[in-house]
């Protein structure tokens, strides 16, 4: 196959089909030739070697808020084993001399275990029945059982987009079960009222997140008629209009994998996210899109479902790597895939005018939506 350079001026990133005779590494590097570098980011952190700083961590109803010397640095929602580095890319290593620690007004419980504080049982937040006609995009949102505040924030913000309210885009949450029966009971009540939750029949844990992603593919193939399926998390704010505009010019005959793509990433063999050689013996992962939000065409989803049906689908605990692996298998056996890389599927927090904003607390979701309603695609930082 001859090289075909399909320049996407809006993305600033060429999308190239590569001659099968080239080596895999060479071909993948060629796919990224001409792409824009990472957008310039102003470093907001005041930490310098030898400098004294006063760091304040405030646990609010909607997440953690980080201040230094009274100036807001960042906010991020509650997550199990979630750290500042996960949300911002910031890691402070080496010797840090702690002069004093002061704690006060600590919360007595996680707000998600008080769903009556955040769930608003109003008809205006209910979802429409799944349409029988063809839709533009099916968006599956991964959520945890007790993330009542996060789901409510999504319902009140970007799920109110015109394309969703008119049923051109369908957005359900995919949730597994909780060990606490009382939490499951509230979840079932929530799902029955709003009509937007797919409850999966297994206990929620990190190693089984990949089954949620598979469930999105299966539901999107079996219950709706659509060309594209998107996966995102419940702390991802999606600018639905810009995502639709991004894919509308792509040929319907193209097999698509779109997102913030990682090339030749190596597994971590130690630390919090360690992967053993038994779990992943290869030295690098296949090209994969960051899990905050990515899009695949429906033919890829159908392939994933069929491979699972004949027990040929390889499952890995990192769901975004699994999807990259499935797409690579499809690309090698079924049809050439157009890998569309775009930094605007933002991995760390929020950046101006991006398609998505990640690690957004419920309060930040509301703020972002209010700003978009006034025509300003700006990030929300709270003091």
HELIX and SHEET records of a PDB file:
HELIX    1   1 UNK A   24  UNK A   32  1                                   9    
HELIX    2   2 UNK A   84  UNK A   88  1                                   5    
HELIX    3   3 UNK A  111  UNK A  113  5                                   3    
HELIX    4   4 UNK A  115  UNK A  117  5                                   3    
HELIX    5   5 UNK A  123  UNK A  125  5                                   3    
HELIX    6   6 UNK A  148  UNK A  156  1                                   9    
HELIX    7   7 UNK A  158  UNK A  160  5                                   3    
HELIX    8   8 UNK A  162  UNK A  165  1                                   4    
HELIX    9   9 UNK A  181  UNK A  194  1                                  14    
HELIX   10  10 UNK A  206  UNK A  208  5                                   3    
HELIX   11  11 UNK A  209  UNK A  222  1                                  14    
HELIX   12  12 UNK A  240  UNK A  247  1                                   8    
HELIX   13  13 UNK A  298  UNK A  309  1                                  12    
HELIX   14  14 UNK A  319  UNK A  333  1                                  15    
HELIX   15  15 UNK A  362  UNK A  373  1                                  12    
SHEET    1   A 2 UNK A   4  UNK A   8  0                                        
SHEET    2   A 2 UNK A  13  UNK A  17 -1                                        
SHEET    1   B 3 UNK A  55  UNK A  60  0                                        
SHEET    2   B 3 UNK A  63  UNK A  68 -1                                        
SHEET    3   B 3 UNK A  71  UNK A  76 -1                                        
SHEET    1   C 7 UNK A 197  UNK A 203  0                                        
SHEET    2   C 7 UNK A 169  UNK A 177  1                                        
SHEET    3   C 7 UNK A 135  UNK A 143  1                                        
SHEET    4   C 7 UNK A 226  UNK A 233  1                                        
SHEET    5   C 7 UNK A 293  UNK A 297 -1                                        
SHEET    6   C 7 UNK A 255  UNK A 259 -1                                        
SHEET    7   C 7 UNK A 337  UNK A 341  1                                        
SHEET    1   D 2 UNK A 237  UNK A 238  0                                        
SHEET    2   D 2 UNK A 356  UNK A 357 -1                                        
SHEET    1   E 2 UNK A 261  UNK A 262  0                                        
SHEET    2   E 2 UNK A 288  UNK A 289 -1                                        
END                                                                             
